[in-house]
């Protein structure tokens, strides 16, 4: 009996050791394979969207070279342009010069400069809002919305106070929003400074991929896009029902997702162009990128599962496409994650003799790299010369502290990006 018990103890110990050894072998394999499969989602999404954008460009659909007719502003369409502005005295006069005076409402939000006075002197209607406890673009737009409720327009257009608007662009997106009963996002790009640094040039190209190439590919596939913050048009009915999230640092993305789940997914209109300016100073650029990318990563964590659940319960392909779109991290972060994953997979291949994750990640890298380089050759060579493209590792290194700060001190509140003139005058 004693021998039997000793034998059972020995067998149990052997079985436990076998499980530990098997676990040490299987778990790393499973983890590496899991990393490869998770990264396959954003890498494949990027590749498909870029390829579709190339196909759209070669087929002439949409015809991005065709500017809207300037006479379109003379239609009987009743729309209101809301311009949220917080201390924009240095730049708002240039923006207002391109907007219709009688159809524009400026929201001077918690301003301590002459923003409101400049807008009034130019003949624009101005609302001043003072509430230091509720600061942010979403709260400002909500304030304007409540003011318009007594005599609402047919459509609402949102233009940031630091943007330039192409002739006819506002009327075009407002008209399309009314015709489709859906939100419409214009082509919103950032111009590089006169003499951009390598990091600024790469950043401008990344913005081009995010705001032009990927939405263009989605439109070619008949799929919705995300809202981008400026150059957005909404039918009054849908805009009034789903309000902007005032305390969200990427309220535009959140608002577009809310509208999509409610049944009105945003559309992309590449012919209507709105342009901002990429900050040239390091402090302003860092502030802007931190807000955008921390907000983007928070959206991935919170909204991708929400969109996926809604896509399943509502059985809607457009919501599934948006879930995949939201799941794509910033290009620089995706590149860092892919490189780290490939390094681990190669090490695991030598250690475990299990090369499938490395093969999958290598294929993803080739697929994504070819797609991005092809779109650079088609759309981005004027913004990002080849010699500057070689500085991409420096750009990735510049972004590492930003991503580490998201882990330890994520930005939770809206902070306005300093304008270059303000930084220079400090």
C-alpha positions as CSV (number, residue, x, y, z in Angstrom):
1,X,0.0,0.0,0.0
2,X,2.8,2.4,0.9
3,X,4.6,1.5,-2.4
4,X,1.4,2.2,-4.3
5,X,1.0,5.6,-2.6
6,X,4.6,6.5,-3.3
7,X,4.1,5.4,-6.9
8,X,1.0,7.6,-7.2
9,X,2.9,10.6,-5.7
10,X,5.7,10.0,-8.1
11,X,3.3,9.7,-11.0
12,X,1.5,12.9,-9.9
13,X,4.8,14.7,-9.6
14,X,5.8,13.5,-13.1
15,X,2.5,14.6,-14.5
16,X,2.8,18.0,-12.9
17,X,6.3,18.5,-14.3
18,X,5.1,17.4,-17.7
19,X,2.3,19.9,-17.6
20,X,4.8,22.7,-16.6
21,X,7.2,21.7,-19.4
22,X,4.3,21.5,-21.9
23,X,3.0,24.9,-20.7
24,X,6.4,26.5,-21.1
25,X,6.4,25.2,-24.7
26,X,2.8,25.7,-25.7
27,X,2.0,29.0,-23.9
28,X,4.8,31.0,-25.7
29,X,3.7,29.5,-29.0
30,X,0.1,30.5,-28.3
31,X,1.2,34.0,-27.2
32,X,3.3,34.5,-30.3
33,X,0.5,33.2,-32.5
34,X,-2.0,35.5,-30.7
35,X,0.2,38.5,-31.3
36,X,0.5,37.7,-35.0
37,X,-3.3,37.2,-35.3
38,X,-4.1,40.4,-33.4
39,X,-1.8,42.5,-35.5
40,X,-3.2,41.0,-38.6
41,X,-6.4,42.9,-38.1
42,X,-5.0,46.5,-38.3
43,X,-2.3,45.6,-40.8
44,X,-4.8,44.0,-43.2
45,X,-7.2,46.8,-42.7
46,X,-4.6,49.4,-43.7
47,X,-3.6,47.4,-46.7
48,X,-7.1,47.0,-48.0
49,X,-8.0,50.7,-47.5
50,X,-4.8,51.9,-49.2
51,X,-5.3,49.4,-52.1
52,X,-8.9,50.6,-52.5
53,X,-7.7,54.2,-52.5
54,X,-5.3,53.4,-55.3
55,X,-8.0,51.7,-57.3
56,X,-10.3,54.8,-56.7
57,X,-7.6,57.1,-58.0
58,X,-6.9,55.0,-61.1
59,X,-10.5,54.6,-61.9
60,X,-11.3,58.3,-61.5
61,X,-13.8,57.7,-58.7
62,X,-14.1,59.9,-56.7
63,X,-12.7,62.7,-59.0
64,X,-10.7,64.5,-56.4
65,X,-9.3,67.0,-58.8
66,X,-12.8,68.5,-59.4
67,X,-13.4,71.4,-57.1
68,X,-16.9,72.3,-56.1
69,X,-18.7,75.0,-58.1
70,X,-18.4,78.4,-56.4
71,X,-22.0,79.1,-57.4
72,X,-23.2,76.4,-55.2
73,X,-23.2,78.8,-52.2
74,X,-26.0,80.8,-54.0
75,X,-28.5,78.0,-53.4
76,X,-31.6,78.4,-51.2
77,X,-30.2,75.8,-48.7
78,X,-30.5,76.9,-45.1
79,X,-27.5,75.9,-43.2
80,X,-25.5,77.4,-40.3
81,X,-21.7,77.2,-39.9
82,X,-20.7,76.8,-36.3
83,X,-17.1,78.0,-35.5
84,X,-16.0,77.0,-32.0
85,X,-13.1,79.3,-31.0
86,X,-11.0,79.5,-27.9
87,X,-8.5,82.3,-27.9
88,X,-8.0,82.4,-31.7
89,X,-7.4,86.1,-32.1
90,X,-4.2,85.5,-34.0
91,X,-5.8,83.4,-36.7
92,X,-9.6,83.6,-36.8
93,X,-9.8,86.7,-39.1
94,X,-8.3,84.6,-41.9
95,X,-10.7,81.8,-41.4
96,X,-13.8,84.0,-41.2
97,X,-12.8,85.7,-44.5
98,X,-13.8,82.4,-46.3
99,X,-17.1,81.9,-44.5
100,X,-20.6,83.3,-45.3
101,X,-21.3,86.2,-42.9
102,X,-25.0,85.7,-42.6
103,X,-24.9,81.9,-42.1
104,X,-22.0,81.7,-39.6
105,X,-22.2,81.5,-35.8
106,X,-19.0,82.0,-33.9
107,X,-18.9,80.5,-30.4
108,X,-16.2,82.4,-28.4
109,X,-15.6,79.8,-25.7
110,X,-13.9,80.9,-22.5
111,X,-11.9,83.4,-24.4
112,X,-9.6,85.8,-22.7
113,X,-8.4,87.6,-25.9
114,X,-10.1,89.6,-28.6
115,X,-11.6,86.7,-30.5
116,X,-15.2,87.8,-30.1
117,X,-14.4,91.4,-30.9
118,X,-12.6,90.5,-34.1
119,X,-15.5,88.3,-35.3
120,X,-18.1,91.0,-34.5
121,X,-16.2,93.7,-36.2
122,X,-16.1,91.4,-39.3
123,X,-19.9,91.3,-39.2
124,X,-20.4,87.8,-37.8
125,X,-22.8,86.7,-35.2
126,X,-21.0,85.8,-31.9
127,X,-22.0,84.0,-28.8
128,X,-19.7,84.2,-25.8
129,X,-19.6,81.3,-23.4
130,X,-17.9,81.4,-20.0
131,X,-17.7,78.2,-18.0
132,X,-14.3,77.1,-16.8
133,X,-15.8,73.9,-15.4
134,X,-16.9,72.7,-18.8
135,X,-14.2,73.5,-21.3
136,X,-13.8,72.0,-24.7
137,X,-15.1,72.0,-28.3
138,X,-18.0,69.7,-27.6
139,X,-19.4,72.0,-24.9
140,X,-19.0,75.0,-27.2
141,X,-20.9,73.4,-30.1
142,X,-23.6,72.2,-27.6
143,X,-24.0,75.9,-26.5
144,X,-24.5,77.0,-30.1
145,X,-26.9,74.2,-30.8
146,X,-29.2,75.2,-27.9
147,X,-29.2,78.8,-29.3
148,X,-30.4,77.6,-32.7
149,X,-33.1,75.3,-31.4
150,X,-35.8,78.0,-31.6
151,X,-35.3,78.5,-35.4
152,X,-33.2,75.6,-36.6
153,X,-31.5,75.5,-40.0
154,X,-31.7,72.5,-42.3
155,X,-28.1,71.6,-41.8
156,X,-25.2,72.3,-39.4
157,X,-21.6,72.6,-40.6
158,X,-18.7,72.6,-38.1
159,X,-15.5,74.4,-39.1
160,X,-12.5,74.9,-36.7
161,X,-11.3,78.4,-36.2
162,X,-7.9,77.7,-37.6
163,X,-9.0,76.2,-40.9
164,X,-9.1,77.4,-44.6
165,X,-12.2,76.4,-46.6
166,X,-12.2,75.8,-50.3
167,X,-14.8,77.7,-52.4
168,X,-18.1,75.9,-52.4
169,X,-17.1,73.3,-50.0
170,X,-19.5,74.2,-47.2
171,X,-22.6,74.2,-49.5
172,X,-21.5,71.0,-51.1
173,X,-21.2,69.0,-47.8
174,X,-24.4,70.6,-46.4
175,X,-26.3,69.7,-49.5
176,X,-25.1,66.1,-49.5
177,X,-25.9,65.7,-45.8
178,X,-29.5,66.8,-46.5
179,X,-29.8,64.6,-49.6
180,X,-28.5,61.4,-47.8
181,X,-29.8,62.2,-44.3
182,X,-26.4,61.3,-43.1
183,X,-23.3,63.1,-41.7
184,X,-20.7,64.1,-44.3
185,X,-17.0,64.5,-43.7
186,X,-15.1,66.7,-46.1
187,X,-11.4,66.2,-47.1
188,X,-9.7,67.7,-44.0
189,X,-5.9,68.0,-44.4
190,X,-3.0,69.8,-42.6
191,X,-0.5,71.8,-44.6
192,X,3.1,71.5,-43.6
193,X,5.0,74.6,-42.4
194,X,7.2,76.4,-45.0
195,X,10.3,74.5,-44.0
196,X,9.1,71.4,-42.2
197,X,11.4,69.3,-40.1
198,X,11.7,65.6,-41.0
199,X,9.3,64.7,-38.1
200,X,6.8,67.3,-39.3
201,X,7.0,66.0,-42.9
202,X,6.4,62.4,-41.8
203,X,3.6,63.6,-39.5
204,X,1.9,65.4,-42.4
205,X,2.1,62.2,-44.5
206,X,0.7,60.1,-41.6
207,X,-2.2,62.7,-41.4
208,X,-2.7,62.3,-45.2
209,X,-3.0,58.6,-44.9
210,X,-5.5,58.9,-42.0
211,X,-7.7,61.7,-43.4
212,X,-7.5,61.2,-47.1
213,X,-6.2,57.9,-48.3
214,X,-8.0,55.6,-45.9
215,X,-11.4,57.4,-46.1
216,X,-11.0,57.5,-49.9
217,X,-10.6,53.7,-49.9
218,X,-13.6,53.2,-47.6
219,X,-15.7,55.4,-49.9
220,X,-14.6,53.4,-53.0
221,X,-15.7,50.2,-51.2
222,X,-19.1,51.8,-50.3
223,X,-18.3,52.0,-46.6
224,X,-18.6,54.8,-44.0
225,X,-15.8,56.8,-42.5
226,X,-15.0,58.4,-39.2
227,X,-15.5,62.1,-38.5
228,X,-12.3,64.1,-38.3
229,X,-13.2,67.3,-36.4
230,X,-13.5,70.0,-39.0
231,X,-15.4,70.3,-42.3
232,X,-18.3,68.2,-41.0
233,X,-21.9,68.6,-42.1
234,X,-25.1,67.2,-40.4
235,X,-28.8,67.2,-41.1
236,X,-30.4,69.1,-38.2
237,X,-32.5,66.2,-37.2
238,X,-29.7,63.8,-36.6
239,X,-27.4,66.4,-35.1
240,X,-29.9,67.5,-32.6
241,X,-30.7,64.0,-31.5
242,X,-27.2,62.8,-30.8
243,X,-25.2,65.4,-28.9
244,X,-21.4,65.8,-28.9
245,X,-19.6,64.5,-25.9
246,X,-18.2,67.6,-24.4
247,X,-15.6,66.0,-22.1
248,X,-14.1,63.7,-24.7
249,X,-10.7,64.7,-26.1
250,X,-11.7,63.3,-29.5
251,X,-15.3,64.3,-29.5
252,X,-15.6,64.1,-33.3
253,X,-14.7,60.4,-33.5
254,X,-17.0,59.6,-30.6
255,X,-19.8,61.6,-32.1
256,X,-19.5,59.8,-35.5
257,X,-19.5,56.4,-33.8
258,X,-22.7,57.4,-31.8
259,X,-24.4,58.5,-35.0
260,X,-23.3,55.3,-36.9
261,X,-24.7,53.0,-34.2
262,X,-27.9,55.1,-34.2
263,X,-28.3,54.3,-37.9
264,X,-26.6,57.2,-39.8
265,X,-23.0,56.4,-40.6
266,X,-20.8,59.3,-41.9
267,X,-20.0,59.6,-45.6
268,X,-16.7,60.9,-47.1
269,X,-16.8,63.8,-49.6
270,X,-13.3,64.1,-51.1
271,X,-14.2,67.0,-53.4
272,X,-14.9,69.4,-50.6
273,X,-11.6,70.5,-49.0
274,X,-10.9,72.1,-45.6
275,X,-7.3,72.8,-44.6
276,X,-5.5,73.4,-41.3
277,X,-1.8,74.1,-40.6
278,X,0.5,71.6,-39.0
279,X,2.3,73.2,-36.0
280,X,5.9,73.9,-36.8
281,X,7.1,74.3,-33.2
282,X,8.0,71.3,-31.2
283,X,5.8,72.2,-28.2
284,X,2.7,72.8,-30.3
285,X,3.2,69.7,-32.4
286,X,3.8,67.6,-29.2
287,X,0.6,69.0,-27.6
288,X,-1.5,68.3,-30.7
289,X,-0.2,64.8,-31.3
290,X,-0.6,63.9,-27.6
291,X,-4.3,64.9,-27.6
292,X,-5.0,63.2,-30.9
293,X,-3.2,59.9,-30.3
294,X,-4.1,59.5,-26.6
295,X,-7.7,60.1,-27.7
296,X,-7.3,57.6,-30.6
297,X,-5.9,54.9,-28.3
298,X,-8.7,55.5,-25.7
299,X,-11.2,55.1,-28.6
300,X,-9.7,51.8,-29.7
301,X,-10.0,50.4,-26.2
302,X,-13.6,51.6,-25.5
303,X,-15.3,51.9,-28.9
304,X,-14.0,48.9,-31.0
305,X,-15.8,46.4,-28.7
306,X,-18.9,48.6,-28.7
307,X,-19.0,48.8,-32.5
308,X,-18.4,45.1,-32.9
309,X,-21.2,44.3,-30.5
310,X,-23.5,46.7,-32.4
311,X,-22.5,45.2,-35.7
312,X,-23.4,41.7,-34.5
313,X,-26.7,42.7,-32.8
314,X,-27.8,44.9,-35.7
315,X,-26.3,42.7,-38.4
316,X,-24.7,45.7,-40.1
317,X,-21.6,45.5,-42.3
318,X,-21.0,49.2,-42.1
319,X,-20.6,49.0,-38.3
320,X,-18.2,46.0,-38.7
321,X,-16.1,48.1,-41.2
322,X,-16.1,51.0,-38.7
323,X,-15.0,48.6,-35.9
324,X,-12.1,47.5,-38.0
325,X,-11.3,51.1,-38.9
326,X,-11.3,52.2,-35.3
327,X,-9.1,49.2,-34.3
328,X,-6.2,50.6,-36.4
329,X,-3.7,52.4,-34.1
330,X,-1.7,55.4,-35.3
331,X,0.7,54.3,-38.1
332,X,3.8,55.0,-36.0
333,X,2.4,52.9,-33.1
334,X,1.4,50.1,-35.4
335,X,4.9,50.1,-36.9
336,X,6.5,49.9,-33.5
337,X,4.1,47.1,-32.4
338,X,4.7,45.2,-35.6
339,X,8.5,45.5,-35.3
340,X,8.4,44.3,-31.7
341,X,6.1,41.4,-32.5
342,X,8.3,40.3,-35.4
343,X,11.4,40.4,-33.2
344,X,9.7,38.2,-30.6
345,X,8.4,35.9,-33.3
346,X,11.9,35.4,-34.8
347,X,13.4,34.8,-31.3
348,X,10.6,32.3,-30.7
349,X,11.3,30.6,-34.0
350,X,14.9,29.9,-33.0
351,X,14.0,28.9,-29.4
352,X,10.8,26.9,-30.0
353,X,11.3,25.9,-33.7
354,X,7.9,27.4,-34.3
355,X,8.1,29.8,-37.2
356,X,4.4,30.3,-38.1
357,X,4.0,33.6,-36.1
358,X,7.2,35.0,-37.8
359,X,5.9,34.0,-41.2
360,X,2.5,35.6,-40.6
361,X,4.0,38.8,-39.2
362,X,6.5,39.0,-42.1
363,X,3.7,38.7,-44.6
364,X,1.7,41.4,-42.8
365,X,4.7,43.7,-42.9
366,X,5.2,43.1,-46.6
367,X,1.5,43.6,-47.3
368,X,1.2,46.8,-45.3
369,X,4.6,48.2,-46.5
370,X,3.7,47.7,-50.2
371,X,0.3,49.4,-49.7
372,X,1.7,52.4,-47.8
373,X,4.6,52.9,-50.1
374,X,2.3,52.6,-53.2
375,X,0.1,55.3,-51.7
376,X,3.1,57.4,-50.9
377,X,4.2,57.2,-54.5
378,X,0.7,58.1,-55.7
379,X,-0.3,60.8,-53.2
380,X,2.5,61.7,-50.9
381,X,5.8,62.4,-52.7
382,X,5.2,66.2,-52.7
383,X,4.7,66.2,-49.0
384,X,7.3,63.6,-48.1
385,X,10.4,63.5,-50.3
386,X,12.2,60.1,-50.5
387,X,15.2,61.4,-48.5
388,X,12.9,62.5,-45.7
389,X,11.1,59.2,-45.8
390,X,14.4,57.6,-44.7
391,X,14.1,59.5,-41.4
392,X,11.1,57.4,-40.4
393,X,13.1,55.6,-37.6
394,X,13.7,59.0,-36.0
395,X,10.0,59.8,-36.2
396,X,9.2,56.5,-34.5
397,X,11.8,57.3,-31.8
398,X,10.2,60.8,-31.3
399,X,6.8,59.1,-30.7
400,X,7.9,56.6,-28.1
401,X,7.6,59.0,-25.1
402,X,4.1,59.9,-26.3
403,X,3.0,56.3,-26.2
404,X,4.7,55.6,-22.8
405,X,2.9,58.6,-21.4
406,X,-0.4,57.0,-22.4
407,X,0.4,54.0,-20.2
408,X,1.4,56.1,-17.1
409,X,-0.4,59.5,-17.5
410,X,-3.0,59.4,-20.3
411,X,-4.4,62.7,-21.3
412,X,-8.1,62.8,-20.1
413,X,-9.2,66.4,-20.8
414,X,-9.3,68.6,-23.8
415,X,-6.3,70.9,-24.1
416,X,-6.2,73.5,-27.0
417,X,-3.1,73.2,-29.2
418,X,-0.9,76.3,-28.9
419,X,-0.6,78.3,-32.1
420,X,2.9,78.8,-33.5
421,X,2.7,82.6,-32.9
422,X,1.7,82.1,-29.3
423,X,4.7,79.8,-28.7
424,X,7.0,82.2,-30.4
425,X,5.8,85.1,-28.2
426,X,6.3,83.3,-25.0
